[in-house]
Amino acid sequence: MILAWCAALFLATRFFGQWEERQRNPNVEVASQQVNGFIEVKLIGNAQGHFVASGLINGRPVEFMLDTGATDVAIPAEVAKNLRLEEGFGVTLSTANGVSQGYRTRIDRLQLGDIVLRDIRALVAPGLHGDQVLLGMSALNKLEFTQRGGTMLLRQTTNR
């Protein structure tokens, strides 16, 4: 009987952990399709209305939060260290949390579903906490995007 209860608790914990992760990032598996000369990626907003999706930077997995209000892709310092991004020149960053110091870097290859972007300007922001990379306009301006209801559609022409 004790084993049965332990097994039930283990399975319930696992189920609700996966459910909670899906609520935070409903785009763990990003689906892409090719339509009329475009690669399209459709993202679903999470419970807070944010567009969070799993992707790759230089072939390594990351979690993106799309931020159309950010000028550049912004990467937390610890994530940049794990990605082994080169440290460029220092910059003063003005954020909602105040002024801080960071540095410029470049991303050789950024991937979201089948959309691949190359040579993307980015900032490493030591004051940015957590492990989410803010996908700002230095990447998004290379795409067409529309938001409607709780979804966002990203489109890249296949004539690259």
C-alpha positions in Angstrom: 0.0 0.0 0.0 2.8 2.4 0.9 4.5 1.6 -2.5 1.3 2.4 -4.3 0.9 5.7 -2.6 4.6 6.6 -3.3 4.1 5.7 -6.9 0.9 7.8 -7.2 2.6 10.8 -5.5 5.6 10.5 -7.8 3.4 10.3 -11.0 1.2 13.2 -9.8 4.3 15.3 -9.1 5.8 14.6 -12.5 2.5 15.3 -14.3 1.9 18.6 -12.5 5.5 19.6 -13.0 5.2 19.1 -16.8 1.8 20.9 -16.8 3.3 23.9 -15.0 6.2 24.0 -17.4 3.8 24.0 -20.3 1.9 26.9 -18.7 5.2 28.9 -18.5 6.5 27.9 -21.9 3.7 26.6 -24.2 6.2 26.5 -27.1 8.7 24.0 -25.9 8.4 22.2 -29.2 8.2 25.0 -31.9 6.4 23.8 -35.0 7.3 25.3 -38.4 5.8 25.1 -41.8 6.6 26.4 -45.3 3.9 28.4 -46.9 4.1 30.4 -50.2 7.8 31.1 -50.0 7.9 31.7 -46.2 8.9 29.7 -43.2 6.2 30.3 -40.6 6.4 29.7 -36.8 3.3 30.1 -34.8 3.7 30.8 -31.1 1.1 30.6 -28.3 1.2 33.1 -25.5 1.6 31.8 -22.0 -0.8 32.4 -19.1 0.8 35.9 -18.5 0.4 36.8 -22.2 4.2 36.5 -22.9 5.5 34.7 -25.9 8.1 32.2 -24.6 9.7 29.6 -26.8 12.5 27.2 -26.9 15.3 27.7 -29.5 19.0 27.5 -30.1 21.9 30.0 -30.0 25.0 28.7 -31.8 23.5 25.2 -31.7 22.9 25.3 -27.9 19.4 25.2 -26.3 18.0 28.4 -24.8 14.6 29.8 -23.9 13.5 33.0 -25.6 11.0 35.6 -24.5 10.0 37.7 -27.4 10.4 41.4 -26.5 9.4 43.9 -29.2 10.3 46.7 -26.8 14.0 45.6 -26.6 16.4 47.1 -29.2 18.7 44.1 -29.2 18.7 40.5 -28.1 19.6 40.6 -24.4 21.3 37.7 -22.8 21.8 37.2 -19.0 25.5 37.1 -18.1 25.4 33.5 -16.9 23.7 32.3 -20.1 26.3 34.2 -22.2 29.1 32.5 -20.2 27.6 29.1 -20.8 27.2 29.9 -24.5 30.8 31.0 -24.6 29.9 34.3 -26.4 32.8 36.7 -27.1 32.9 39.8 -25.0 32.8 42.9 -27.1 33.1 46.5 -26.0 31.3 47.7 -22.9 28.1 49.6 -23.0 25.8 51.4 -20.5 22.4 49.8 -20.5 19.2 51.7 -19.6 16.5 49.3 -18.5 13.3 49.4 -16.6 15.4 48.5 -13.5 17.8 51.4 -14.0 21.2 51.9 -15.5 23.8 49.1 -15.6 26.9 48.0 -17.5 27.0 45.2 -20.0 28.9 44.4 -23.2 28.1 43.8 -26.9 28.4 40.5 -28.6 27.3 38.8 -31.8 25.3 35.6 -32.2 26.6 33.5 -35.2 23.4 31.5 -35.5 20.0 31.9 -33.8 17.2 29.4 -34.4 13.6 29.3 -33.6 11.8 26.3 -35.1 13.0 26.2 -38.8 13.7 30.0 -38.8 17.5 30.6 -38.8 19.0 34.0 -38.4 22.7 34.7 -38.7 25.1 37.3 -37.4 22.7 38.9 -34.9 23.7 41.9 -32.7 23.2 41.2 -29.0 24.0 42.6 -25.5 25.1 40.7 -22.4 23.2 42.2 -19.5 24.7 41.2 -16.1 21.6 42.7 -14.4 19.3 40.4 -16.3 18.4 37.5 -14.0 17.2 34.1 -14.9 17.9 32.0 -18.0 15.6 33.6 -20.5 17.1 35.4 -23.5 15.1 38.4 -24.5 14.6 38.2 -28.3 14.6 41.9 -29.2 14.4 43.8 -32.4 17.9 43.1 -33.7 16.6 39.7 -34.5 12.9 40.3 -34.9 13.4 43.1 -37.5 14.7 40.4 -39.9 11.2 38.7 -39.8 7.6 39.6 -40.4 5.5 39.2 -37.3 1.9 39.6 -36.4 0.1 39.2 -33.1 -3.5 38.3 -32.9 -5.4 37.1 -29.9 -3.1 34.9 -27.9 -0.8 33.9 -30.8 2.1 35.4 -32.7 3.0 34.4 -36.2 6.7 34.8 -37.3 7.6 34.6 -41.0 10.9 34.5 -42.8 11.2 34.5 -46.5 12.9 31.4 -47.9 14.8 33.6 -50.4 17.8 34.2 -48.0 
